[in-house]
Amino acid sequence: MAEQEEQIAEIPAEEALGFDVEMGGADATEGVGLEGNGAEADGENGAVSRKVEDAESSRMTFIDHLKSPIVELVVGTGTESTHLTAHQALLVQSPYFKTECEKFNATTKKRHINLQDDDLSAVGCFLQYLYTSEYFPRVLSGTRTLEALSPAGSEATEDTGGEQLLYHARIYTLAQKLSMPGLASLARSKIHLINSTARGEIAYARYVYQNTSPDDDEIRRPVAAFWAHRSHVLRHEAEEEFRRMCLEFPQFGFDVLTLLLDGKEKGKGEKEKDKDGHTSTPGTSRKRLRASQI
């Protein structure tokens, strides 16, 4: 879903890999201290030194992560299941996996976790994110365009059926389940770079309203705002699908209607201001238009 309703927040750098690689060794902490006099200053310096030592002892390098036990992830069930592996020290960055890994002990012969209800591609992207802080497809350098999902192309084409939107939406919902806000934010930002059709947007909206929490405004509000802003045009391209969506998910219809009425109320208020001699410019809740409107 190319960007239309709200500006996408930048992904905080601290939500990337979540671990440090030691570069400077002992020299990196030289000169740490506080200026002061007497016992009070000594106490403060001592406290700072202890904090530095604690940080040094608790910090793990990338090699340390790779030395941690291997955990097998079983995605799917029965003959359709796929077995993936990852290092435990990386997995536990997710509170979900941290809880699961706490069930293991020194005598555990085979560490495995079942993910029978999760999407294989989404789990693969989650693992790629753990090791690299990114997942495929990436944003092409210097552009607002994603790489193509298909090896045949160099960049993403129009998402006619919603496959690209659903690909990232599944990663988003998995990130929410695993309590990985950095991954969720990354997936959401990529969703807003996709130029899709009306039918693709309906398929995406159905997935969002079926698989996310009612209070998840970060993913639901942009969907409703998009249709509130463009439904008068797009619903003719997929009128039957739009009608079924509203009947199947009344909350979707309510959210769209609420935004429409809010917009009319805001416009009416601005006109009333104009009558009083004040000038005003009609605004929008979106900072940038979708790629399809540029």
Protein Blocks (a to p, Z undefined) as FASTA:
>chain_A
ZZfkbccddddfklmnopacdfklmmlmgoiacedehjklmmmmmmmmmmmmmmmmmpcc
fklmmmpccddddedehjlbccddddfklmmmpmklmmmmmmpcfklmbacdddfkbcfk
lmmmmmmmmmnopacddddehiacdcdfblkbmbdcddfkommmmmmmmmmmmmmmnopa
klmmmmmmmmmmpccdfklmmmmmmmmmmmccfklmklmmmmmmmmmmmmmmmmmmmmml
mmmmmmmmmmlmmmmmmmmmmmmmmmmmmmmmmmnopacddddfbfbdcfklZZ
